[in-house]
Amino acid sequence: MSRHALVAFIVVRTGVAALAGGLIGVLAGTVALALLGTAVPPLFVAAIGVLAVIAALAASIPPALAAAYSDPVRVLRTP
């Protein structure tokens, strides 16, 4: 697997998890606020979900690059 493919693999897996978590969080928050009788604009709710996914994707890039450029034999070697 090439370095670019490894970075893409890690970022895509993070994106899938972030999308699922963002969707669940937005739905749970919307239901909770509806039960409390508070109205939140739908555009604001959508923006929060999108921001959560973007933040997760941005946070996954440095560890993905570190994993792609490290030597697996050296990392897995135990003293």
DARAHU-V963990 format. One record per residue. RES is the residue in one letter. D_FIRST is the distance of its C-alpha to the first C-alpha in Angstrom with 2 decimals. Layout:
# DARAHU-V963990
[[RES | D_FIRST] [RES | D_FIRST]]
This chain:
# DARAHU-V963990
[[M | 0.00] [S | 3.78] [R | 6.66] [H | 8.30] [A | 6.25] [L | 6.56] [V | 10.10] [A | 10.82] [F | 9.98] [I | 12.27] [V | 14.82] [V | 15.15] [R | 15.70] [T | 18.17] [G | 19.78] [V | 20.45] [A | 22.02] [A | 23.94] [L | 25.23] [A | 26.48] [G | 28.02] [G | 29.55] [L | 31.05] [I | 32.50] [G | 33.83] [V | 35.43] [L | 37.01] [A | 38.30] [G | 39.69] [T | 41.34] [V | 42.93] [A | 44.13] [L | 45.67] [A | 47.25] [L | 48.85] [L | 50.23] [G | 51.61] [T | 49.67] [A | 48.41] [V | 45.29] [P | 44.51] [P | 41.65] [L | 40.13] [F | 39.98] [V | 38.30] [A | 35.66] [A | 35.12] [I | 34.57] [G | 31.86] [V | 30.08] [L | 30.47] [A | 29.00] [V | 25.81] [I | 25.56] [A | 26.21] [A | 23.51] [L | 20.90] [A | 22.19] [A | 22.17] [S | 18.52] [I | 17.31] [P | 18.38] [P | 16.81] [A | 13.44] [L | 13.78] [A | 15.04] [A | 12.18] [A | 9.65] [Y | 12.11] [S | 13.28] [D | 13.09] [P | 12.24] [V | 14.92] [R | 17.45] [V | 16.95] [L | 17.34] [R | 20.19] [T | 23.55] [P | 26.79]]
